[in-house]
Amino acid sequence: MRRILVLIIIGAVVMFAIWYVWRVSQEISSASVSALLPRETIFVAHLPDFKRTRGQWHHSDIYLLYREPAVQDFLHRPLAKLPEKDAASETLGELEQLDPKNVFFALTSMDNNSPKFVGGFRFRGTSDDAERVIGKWRSKFSDKNPRAKREKLQYEHHEIEMIAATPFSLATTYDRPWFFAATDLTELKAMLDRADGRVKTSKETLQADESYRAAAAHMPSTYAASFYLQPKTFSERIAALRAVVQSPGGSNQRTLLEEVRSICGTTRFENGKINDLLFVGMPKLEPDSKLSRSSLTLGTKDTCFYLSMLLNVGQKIDTINQAVGIGGKVIKSFQAFSDSGITTEDWQAAFGPELGSLADWPPSTQWPSLLLTLPVMDVNKAGKIVDVLTHADEESTWTETEKDGVRYFSLQSPASLIAITPTIALSSRILVAGLNPVSVEEAVRRSAGTSSELSDSKTYKAAERLVPNPTNFFAYVDTALLYSRLDAALRPILLMAAVFTPAVTDYVDPGKLPEPEVITRHLSPIVSSQTYDRDGYVAESVGPLTLDQSIIGLAILSGAGAAAGQRVSRGGLTGPGPSRTGTPQPNLNPSPTPDLAPTP
């Protein structure tokens, strides 16, 4: 009996020891990244779970679109020209072996214009398992920098490996289950002290910073990736520069960046869609106006883009009039307001602060019609402003007509490939500006209603519910409608370009452009809203791609298209004829391309 009791006690002690080790391990592995970083950290990016994020990405709408066989076939040629695809795939595969969690990368300081970076992640397995992968990366770096100096140092119970390749240095170490790296040895040691609990006060960590805590309070509890930016360092430099170059009697007004306390954002996946949340901690800029989206009544079943935002143009008149070295008709128009005695107060009395914009693209037209709107508060003062605007440029001649109490101003543009007739309509309720008088007149007629085909559509209503009710900004893009119209307008042009510029087929095969139905079945609307919440602006965007991602993607594609166009032009092929190899350019049938989609 006594022997059994001893065995029970020994077993309990062993179980307690196992539990204690596991508990300590969990406390270390789940340590908040913000607790590892210094309070003055300028920027940090965080990826909580690499494997989970990659799995969610592979189930997203945009990735499923990419994996469509017809899309893969069309993208074979441009993807084949991407450099180092195999190296990237190999690195991702090696990274997956470590099952990294809490991956982070941070800029901790910029003292003396010398940025200091730190990073790390939690890995699965032993330090030896991690070293088999990380050591391979380290060796690749050394091979590319044969003059790099390597040495090993001891700090506390850690072994630190230093690689110095002037002016760059990298210090790495393990603190199982963590791997840490830094471009400065002192920064790495300080991070180890915080990870091992040798720092007795948490007030010196990023976790204790008021700006960080306020920004983090607006973020969701789970996300695929996040970032935090503390712009204080940059705003202080701007303030110092302004103090140096500013004249003694100059204004001491702070720049917009100096008003920003913090910027924080997250990205997450929900039901195949991507959700971006962005917080900017700063004082409220607008008066106590609230977005009404009154211009929504102008929408139709063919509206592919709608935007409404608080932007009091009148507040910008004085600033624009004082601009130095800026030309153009816009500045000329604002200068005309000043010359005519139109003040900020006049503009604010004439128009409401809400700017609206719509793009309608009926299937019968080749290009969309774009509209801009402003609510009219005082039709007489608004009429005076429009009169000044239409007479600001002596070289332009506007014609004025009136119909059903609405004044129309039209300007005939010079002959061009796309004929436009800029038109402004002014009623007692709304100002509408567009590129042709027909679309403007129809918009004025619809503005008298209380609802529209757009606001009543199931697609719009479902998208609107995905984001909070906006107070400052709202945008809606029907990506499926937009793509189907773009396909109808640009497909013939692309096919014609391949005939007259055969070098185009070096990059894409227009004959393999997927049918629009293949693309649109993976596309849902992009919707974005912005509100002011307590201490800053919160912007949220949802869609197959978010609004910000779409804008960045268009900029990249435009740059890539311009570069490709220059290469084609340098090739000297400006008409139909043989290819560079002297053979005709038939439609090729290459083998399917492997999975080359960018993977988080």
C-alpha positions, 0 to 999 in steps of 0.5 A: 500500500505504501509503495502504491502511495509513493508511486502516486506521489511520484506520478503527480510530481511528474505530471505537475512538472510536465504541466509547469514546463508546458505552462511556461512554454505557452506563456513564452510562445503566446507573449504579445509581440508588442511586449517584445518591442521598445516603447519608441517603436516606429513601425511593426508588421505582424502575421499571427499564423502563417499557415492559417493565413495561407489556407484562408488565402487559398479559399479566397475569391480572388485566388479561386479566380486565379486558379481557373484553368482558363485564367491559368492558360491566359497568364502562362506567358506573363507569369513565365517571365517573372524572375526567381519563381522557383526560389520564391516557392522553395523559400515558402516551402521551407518556411512552412516546415517551421509552422511560423506564428507571431511573425513580426518585423519592426523599425525600432529607431532612426537615430542619426538617420540610421534605421534599426530593424528587428524581427522574429517568429515562433517556430515548431520543433527544436532549435536544431530543426529551425537551424536546418532551414534558417542556417540555409538562408544565412549561408545564402546571404554569406555566399552573396556577400563573400566579404561578410565577417561571421562570429559567435557571441554569448549573451546570458544563456544565448548564442548570438551569431553575427554577420557583418557586411559593411554597412549592413550587419545582422545578429540572430539567435534562438530563444526557444520557441522563438527566433530573433534577428536584428540589425543592431546587437544592442537591440537584439540583447534588449529584445532577449531581456524583454523575452526572458523577463529580465526587464522588470518594468513593462512601461518601456515596451510598446505594449504600454504606449498610450498611442499604440493601446488606443489604436489597438483598441479599434482592431479586431481580435483575430486577423491575418496580418496587421501593422502599426505606425507611429509617425511622431518621428517623421512629424518632428522632422517636418516640424524642425524643417519647417522651423528652419525654412519658414519666414519670421512672419509665417504661419505656425499651422501644423501639417496634417501629418503632425496631427496624426497620433498613430496609424494601425490596420489589419487584413482578414479573410471572411467568407472568401472576401478580404476585409481591411480595417484602417485606423488613423488617430487624429482630431476630427477635421470636418464639422458636425456634418453627417454623410446623407448619401443623397446623391444615391438617388441618381444611381441606376441598374447600370451604375458600376461606381458610386462614391459619397464623401464629406469634402467641403471644397469651400474650405480649400479656396484660401489654401489653393489661392495661396499655392505657389508654383502651381498652374493649370485651369483648376488653380485658374478657376479658384483664382477667379473666385478670389478675383470675383470676391467669392469667399469661403463663406460664400461657397459654404453658404451655396453648397453642402459639404457632401461630394458625390460621384457616380459612373453609369455604364449601360451596355449600349455605350462604349464608355461609362458616363461619370458624374459629380454632384454637390447639394445646393443650399442657396441657388442664387449664390451657387449660380454666381459661383457657376457663372464665375467658373464658366467665365474663368478661362477666356479661351473656353466658350460655355453655352447656357440654356434653361429647361424646367427651371434648371440651368445647363452650361455646356462646353464643346471640347476639341475633336478627339477620339472620345468626344466629350461635352462637359456639362454643368446643371444647376437646380435648386436642389443639386449641382450635377457635372458630367461629360455629356449633356444627356447623362447630366439631364437624366441625372437631374431628372432622377434626383427628384426621386427618393430612391433609385434602381441602385439603392433598391438592388439586392447586390447593393443592399447586401454589400452595404450591410458588410460595413458600418454605417458611414459618417464621412466616406462611402464607396461602392464598386460593382466589380462584376458589372465593371469587368463585363463592360470593360471586357466588351470595350477592350477585347476588340482593341486587344485583338486589334493590337495583336494584329498591328503589333505582333510583339504584344503576343510576347507577353499575352495571347489575346486569343486566350482571354477568358470569357467574362463569365469565368471572371465575374462568377468570382467577383462581388462588389467592393464596398468601403466606409469611414467613420469618426470613432472617439479619437480617430477615423476608422475605415473598413473595406470589403470585397474580393479585393479591398478599395486600397488594394485595388488602387495599388493594383491598378497603379502597379498594372499601369506601370507594368503596362507602360514598361511593356509598351516601351519594350514593344516600342523599342522592338521596332515592330509597329505593324503586321509581319513576321516575329523576331524568329521570322515565323508567323505568330499562331496561338500557342498551347503551352502546358498549364502553368504551376501555382505561381500566385503570390502567397502570404 
